[in-house]
Every structure is written in structure tokens, then in C-alpha cells.
Amino acid sequence: MSALELIRPNWPAPENIHAFTTTRTGGFSKSPFDLLNLGAYAGDELSSVTQNRQVLDALLPQSPYWIKQIHGTRVLTVQGSNPGIHENVVEADASFTQTPHTVLSILSADCMSVLFTNQAGTAIAAAHAGWRGLCDGVLENTVTLFLQEQAEVANQLIAWIGPSISAPHYEVGSEVRDAFLREGEQRGHALSEFCFEKSVNAQHYMADLPRIAKERLNAMGVEAVYGGDLCTYSNPERFYSYRRQNPTGRFASLIWFNPRP
């Protein structure tokens, strides 16, 4: 087994907040899921996924609370752990907790993982945002729940966008751009022209998901948004990419917090 490579967010989170994103290295899965596939529904052998998750568990205060992501906008309030397979499947695309040592998890292979905390270090959230969930409001729903539960204002939140597909590699049809424009009109804010640059192919655009996420979060008052600069598609040695190769595995972004003294 190769050594684990972990990516830690470069963000000004409180010292009691812990987070990282896994890469492909350090696991037991065979090609095309090699090596540290953590997704139970990617097509990999479940025995390999179980071994890989055991490797991950050794780095955490407890096993993560795994959710089955469905490109929706549901946000769960959770505590403890959940294996997320068989009878334990819970469908959602974001989770929130105020419970120390509960490890939130998001699986990715091009879609964004967005991690949240507050300046006080008393709560965390994690969201899965592909284009559809991003367009439909999964980040807004996550921020709204966070603010409701913590009685805070948005500028007290801090967000980090994990590795995802970058604009030069993410071509979408005009229907995707139109959906975002309609949603922006309904929410009362327009995306900048840089979010969708014209492709060389007619009626197609290069979509910048991290920029869209930042602009949508900024519109809600979340100004401290970091990350979004690691591309899954162009880094085949480090990351899985569904658009580059299908089938493929999933890496995970995880966050938890310790009680403050």
C-alpha cells in the first residue's frame, strides 16, 4: 500500500477545526478505482472500499457520517457516524452538526465539496455541489440552516472549496448556462460573465463551478471563501475524475471539530 497523501484546507479556521481531502494514494482498490476509493456506489468491490475506509478511520476521532449523494439540495443535521451502506443509506447532499467529533464527509470525482465552519468553531457543515445541486441551491440551503441553528450572520462563516473540475475541462450545453441564469434572476443576483465563457463548440460553454460557488456564497454574505484552485480532471495521479474516466472512484473531503477549552 502506498503512502497516504492528504490535502488540508488553506483557510483561517479556528484551531479546533480539522479538515482534509483524500487523494487516490494509500488504498487497496484495483484499477480503475485505484487506490483509495471511498465510494461504496462507484462500482468497486465493497470489500476494497471497506478496507480503504478502515485506513481512513485510523486518522479520525470516529468513523464518518456517510451520506448517499443524489445531486439534490437536502441538508441533514447529524451526529455520530453512519456507514452509509445497506440499511444505513441516507440520501442527502449536505450535512451539518454542532456535535464535537462528528466527522462530516463528502465524496467527489469532479463535483465540488464545500466545507463550512464559523469563526467561533462551534459548528461545521459539508456540501456536495455538482452543477445541478449548485444551481438548485444546495449551498444556500446549507448556509441558511447553519445560520438558523447558530443564530449568526453570514459574514461569520468561513468556506473552503475542495478539488473539482476546472473551467478549461468542463464544457456544458447552453441549457446548463440558461438554468443558472434563470435561478440567478429568481434569487435577485446575476452571475458574472466569467462564470460561463464560450466554447469553441457552438451553443456550449466552459463552466467555472468554483467561481459560481464563490459568487453565490458572496451573494448570501459569506465573504470568506477559500480554495477552488485544484483541478480533478488535470491531475490523474492525485484525483478521480468522472469526466476523464468512467467508471472511477471517489475521494473524500472531511471535517470535524474538537470541543473548545
Residue, then its C-alpha position, 0 to 999 in steps of 0.5 A: m500500500s502506498a503512502l497516504e497523501l492528504i490535502r488540508p484546507n488553506w483557510p483561517a479556521p479556528e484551531n479546533i477545526h480539522a479538515f482534509t481531502t483524500t487523494r487516490t494514494g494509500g488504498f487497496s482498490k484495483s484499477p480503475f478505482d485505484l487506490l483509495n476509493l471511498g465510494a461504496y456506489a462507484g462500482d468497486e468491490l465493497s470489500s476494497v472500499t471497506q478496507n480503504r475506509q478502515v485506513l481512513d478511520a485510523l486518522l479520525p476521532q470516529s468513523p464518518y457520517w456517510i451520506k448517499q449523494i443524489h445531486g439534490t439540495r437536502v441538508l441533514t443535521v447529524q451526529g455520530s457516524n453512519p456507514g452509509i451502506h445497506e440499511n444505513v443509506v441516507e440520501a442527502d447532499a449536505s450535512f451539518t452538526q454542532t456535535p464535537h467529533t462528528v466527522l462530516s464527509i463528502l465524496s467527489a470525482d469532479c463535483m465540488s465539496v464545500l466545507f463550512t465552519n464559523q469563526a467561533g468553531t462551534a459548528i461545521a457543515a459539508a456540501h456536495a455541489g455538482w452543477r445541478g445541486l449548485c444551481d438548485g441551491v444546495l449551498e444556500n440551503t446549507v448556509t441558511l440552516f447553519l445560520q438558523e441553528q447558530a443564530e449568526v450572520a453570514n459574514q461569520l462563516i468561513a468556506w473552503i472549496g475542495p478539488s473539482i473540475s476546472a473551467p478549461h475541462y468542463e464544457v456544458g450545453s447552453e441549457v446548463r448556462d440558461a438554468f443558472l441564469r434563470e435561478g440567478e434572476q429568481r434569487g435577485h443576483a446575476l452571475s458574472e460573465f466569467c462564470f460561463e465563457k464560450s466554447v469553441n463548440a457552438q451553443h456550449y460553454m466552459a463552466d467555472l463551478p468554483r467561481i459560481a460557488k464563490e459568487r453565490l456564497n458572496a451573494m448570501g454574505v459569506e465573504a470568506v471563501y477559500g480554495g477552488d484552485l485544484c483541478t480533478y480532471s488535470n491531475p490523474e495521479r492525485f484525483y478521480s475524475y468522472r469526466r476523464q474516466n468512467p467508471t472511477g472512484r471517489f475521494a473524500s473531503l472531511i471535517w470535524f471539530n474538537p470541543r473548545p477549552 
